[in-house]
Amino acid sequence: MPHANHSQGGGEAHDHDHGPASKDHDDRLTYYRAMEIALREILIGKGIFTADDVRRAVEAMDSRTPENGARLVARAWTDPAFKTRLLTNGKSAAAELGIKVGEAQLVVIENRSNLHNLVCCTLCSCYPRSILGQPPSWYISKAYRARAVREPRAVLAEFGLTLPDDVELRVHDSNADMRYLVLPERPAGTEGMSEVELATLVTRDSMIGVAKASSVPVASVS
């Protein structure tokens, strides 16, 4: 099976529904969900933390959006020196904008006219939550995780993205120590746009690689 960093077109475990590439939604109480609930209740009972602590932590995670990722992309589109630093060390470059990346390592991969990158996590659902927020349900589905490396062009087509045959497609497999962020191509005709305006063209899906950056502002980067 193709694996990290060079598969070509041809931390947290969850299984959810996927639109284009999955139909395996399952709300049953799994073994790991039961273990999480039991451990949480034990720790609350021992006073390690409170139910309010859990609620606040969940709310903080749920409040994250792809806005920080969009800021990184927009700055890279307008500042070649920053782009070089971002591609060299994503975590360090993000810190320049006051963005704290909680994951161990952030690897930024650039799309070009002859190269397209796609991100997945075959083992679980590793995802750069600190800059993209919570992963979409399809990203952590079994179907996407398996098919993204086995038939990536077919998966992209289901998202409405058909790549020319002469465009190389690379699939990058995230893991517990490494997260990937796609730096999408800057849309044509945006030369006069400001950095703030450019950020509105960047979608979550374009930073995963299942879509290209929008040519018109989107209502929300999430």
C-alpha positions as CSV (number, residue, x, y, z in Angstrom):
1,M,0.0,0.0,0.0
2,P,1.4,3.5,-0.8
3,H,2.5,5.3,2.3
4,A,3.8,8.6,3.6
5,N,5.3,11.3,1.5
6,H,5.5,9.7,-1.9
7,S,2.4,7.7,-2.7
8,Q,1.3,8.7,-6.2
9,G,-2.1,8.7,-7.9
10,G,-2.5,5.5,-8.7
11,G,-3.2,10.3,18.0
12,E,-6.9,10.1,18.0
13,A,-9.1,7.2,16.8
14,H,-12.6,7.9,15.6
15,D,-14.9,6.6,12.9
16,H,-17.6,8.9,11.5
17,D,-19.6,9.4,8.3
18,H,-18.1,10.6,5.1
19,G,-19.9,12.2,2.2
20,P,-17.9,11.4,-0.9
21,A,-15.8,8.6,0.4
22,S,-17.6,6.9,3.3
23,K,-20.8,5.4,4.5
24,D,-19.6,3.8,7.7
25,H,-21.1,6.1,10.4
26,D,-21.4,4.2,13.7
27,D,-22.8,5.7,16.9
28,R,-22.5,2.6,19.0
29,L,-20.6,2.6,22.3
30,T,-17.3,1.1,21.2
31,Y,-14.7,-0.4,23.5
32,Y,-12.5,2.7,23.3
33,R,-15.4,5.1,23.9
34,A,-16.4,3.1,26.9
35,M,-12.9,3.2,28.2
36,E,-12.7,6.9,27.8
37,I,-15.9,7.5,29.6
38,A,-14.9,5.2,32.5
39,L,-11.4,6.8,32.8
40,R,-12.9,10.3,32.7
41,E,-15.4,9.4,35.5
42,I,-12.6,7.9,37.6
43,L,-10.4,11.0,37.3
44,I,-13.3,13.3,38.0
45,G,-14.2,11.2,41.1
46,K,-10.6,11.4,42.3
47,G,-10.6,15.2,41.9
48,I,-7.8,15.2,39.3
49,F,-10.1,17.5,37.3
50,T,-13.8,18.5,37.3
51,A,-16.6,18.0,34.8
52,D,-16.4,21.8,34.2
53,D,-12.7,21.4,33.3
54,V,-13.7,18.7,30.7
55,R,-16.5,20.9,29.3
56,R,-14.2,23.9,29.0
57,A,-11.5,21.8,27.2
58,V,-14.1,20.4,24.8
59,E,-15.5,23.9,24.1
60,A,-12.0,25.2,23.5
61,M,-11.3,22.5,21.0
62,D,-14.6,23.0,19.3
63,S,-14.0,26.7,18.9
64,R,-10.9,26.2,16.8
65,T,-11.4,26.9,13.1
66,P,-9.2,26.8,9.9
67,E,-8.7,30.5,10.2
68,N,-5.1,30.2,11.5
69,G,-4.2,27.9,8.7
70,A,-5.7,30.3,6.2
71,R,-3.6,33.1,7.7
72,L,-0.4,31.0,7.2
73,V,-1.3,30.4,3.6
74,A,-2.2,34.0,2.8
75,R,1.1,35.2,4.3
76,A,3.0,32.6,2.3
77,W,1.3,33.8,-0.9
78,T,2.4,37.4,-0.3
79,D,5.8,37.0,1.4
80,P,8.3,34.7,-0.4
81,A,10.7,34.8,2.5
82,F,8.0,33.7,4.9
83,K,7.0,31.0,2.5
84,T,10.5,29.6,2.5
85,R,10.5,29.6,6.3
86,L,7.1,28.0,6.4
87,L,8.2,25.2,4.1
88,T,11.3,24.7,6.1
89,N,9.8,24.7,9.6
90,G,6.1,25.1,9.8
91,K,5.9,25.3,13.6
92,S,8.5,28.0,13.8
93,A,7.0,30.1,11.0
94,A,3.5,29.8,12.6
95,A,4.9,31.3,15.8
96,E,6.0,34.4,13.9
97,L,2.3,35.1,13.4
98,G,1.5,34.3,17.0
99,I,0.0,31.0,16.1
100,K,0.9,28.2,18.5
101,V,1.0,24.8,16.9
102,G,0.3,22.2,19.5
103,E,1.3,19.2,17.4
104,A,4.8,17.8,17.6
105,Q,5.8,18.8,14.1
106,L,4.1,20.7,11.3
107,V,5.2,19.9,7.7
108,V,3.9,22.2,5.1
109,I,3.8,20.9,1.5
110,E,3.3,23.1,-1.5
111,N,1.0,22.5,-4.4
112,R,2.3,23.5,-7.8
113,S,1.0,23.4,-11.3
114,N,2.5,20.0,-11.9
115,L,2.2,18.6,-8.3
116,H,-0.8,18.1,-6.0
117,N,-0.6,17.0,-2.4
118,L,-3.2,15.1,-0.4
119,V,-3.2,14.5,3.3
120,C,-4.7,11.6,5.2
121,C,-4.0,9.5,8.3
122,T,-4.2,5.8,7.7
123,L,-3.7,4.6,11.3
124,C,-6.1,6.9,13.2
125,S,-7.1,10.5,12.6
126,C,-4.0,12.6,13.2
127,Y,-4.8,16.2,12.1
128,P,-3.4,19.7,12.8
129,R,-6.2,20.7,15.1
130,S,-4.4,23.7,16.4
131,I,-4.5,25.4,13.0
132,L,-7.5,23.7,11.2
133,G,-9.8,23.0,14.1
134,Q,-11.6,19.7,14.4
135,P,-11.3,17.3,11.5
136,P,-14.3,16.8,9.3
137,S,-16.1,13.5,9.8
138,W,-15.1,12.2,6.4
139,Y,-11.3,12.7,7.2
140,I,-11.5,10.3,10.1
141,S,-13.7,7.7,8.4
142,K,-12.3,4.3,7.6
143,A,-13.2,4.7,4.0
144,Y,-11.2,7.9,3.4
145,R,-8.2,6.7,5.4
146,A,-8.0,3.5,3.3
147,R,-8.9,4.9,-0.1
148,A,-6.8,8.0,0.0
149,V,-3.7,6.0,-0.4
150,R,-5.1,3.2,-2.5
151,E,-7.1,5.3,-5.1
152,P,-6.4,9.0,-4.4
153,R,-7.5,10.2,-7.8
154,A,-10.9,8.5,-7.5
155,V,-11.3,10.1,-4.0
156,L,-10.5,13.5,-5.3
157,A,-12.9,13.1,-8.2
158,E,-15.7,12.4,-5.7
159,F,-14.9,15.7,-4.1
160,G,-15.2,17.3,-7.5
161,L,-11.5,17.7,-8.2
162,T,-10.2,16.0,-11.3
163,L,-6.5,16.3,-11.9
164,P,-4.9,16.1,-15.4
165,D,-2.9,13.0,-16.0
166,D,0.4,14.9,-16.2
167,V,0.0,16.3,-12.6
168,E,1.8,14.3,-10.0
169,L,-0.2,13.3,-7.0
170,R,1.5,12.7,-3.7
171,V,-0.3,11.3,-0.6
172,H,1.1,12.2,2.8
173,D,0.3,10.1,5.8
174,S,0.1,11.9,9.1
175,N,1.2,10.3,12.4
176,A,1.4,11.0,16.1
177,D,4.7,13.0,15.7
178,M,3.9,14.8,12.4
179,R,1.1,16.7,10.9
180,Y,0.8,18.0,7.3
181,L,-0.6,21.2,5.9
182,V,-1.1,21.7,2.2
183,L,-0.1,25.1,0.9
184,P,-2.5,25.4,-2.1
185,E,-1.7,27.3,-5.2
186,R,-2.7,30.9,-5.2
187,P,-5.7,31.4,-7.5
188,A,-5.1,33.4,-10.7
189,G,-6.3,37.0,-10.8
190,T,-5.7,37.7,-7.1
191,E,-2.6,39.8,-7.5
192,G,-4.3,43.0,-6.2
193,M,-5.8,41.4,-3.1
194,S,-4.6,42.1,0.4
195,E,-3.4,39.4,2.7
196,V,-6.7,39.6,4.7
197,E,-8.7,39.2,1.5
198,L,-6.5,36.3,0.3
199,A,-7.2,34.4,3.6
200,T,-10.9,34.4,2.6
201,L,-10.1,32.3,-0.4
202,V,-8.5,29.5,1.6
203,T,-10.7,26.7,2.6
204,R,-10.2,23.8,5.1
205,D,-10.4,21.3,2.2
206,S,-7.8,23.1,0.2
207,M,-5.4,22.8,3.1
208,I,-6.1,19.0,3.3
209,G,-5.7,18.7,-0.5
210,V,-9.2,17.5,-1.5
211,A,-9.9,20.9,-3.2
212,K,-8.1,23.9,-4.6
213,A,-8.2,27.4,-3.1
214,S,-11.3,29.3,-4.0
215,S,-11.1,32.0,-6.7
216,V,-13.8,34.0,-4.8
217,P,-14.1,34.7,-1.1
218,V,-15.9,32.1,0.9
219,A,-18.3,32.9,3.8
220,S,-16.1,31.0,6.2
221,V,-12.8,29.2,6.0
222,S,-14.3,26.4,8.1
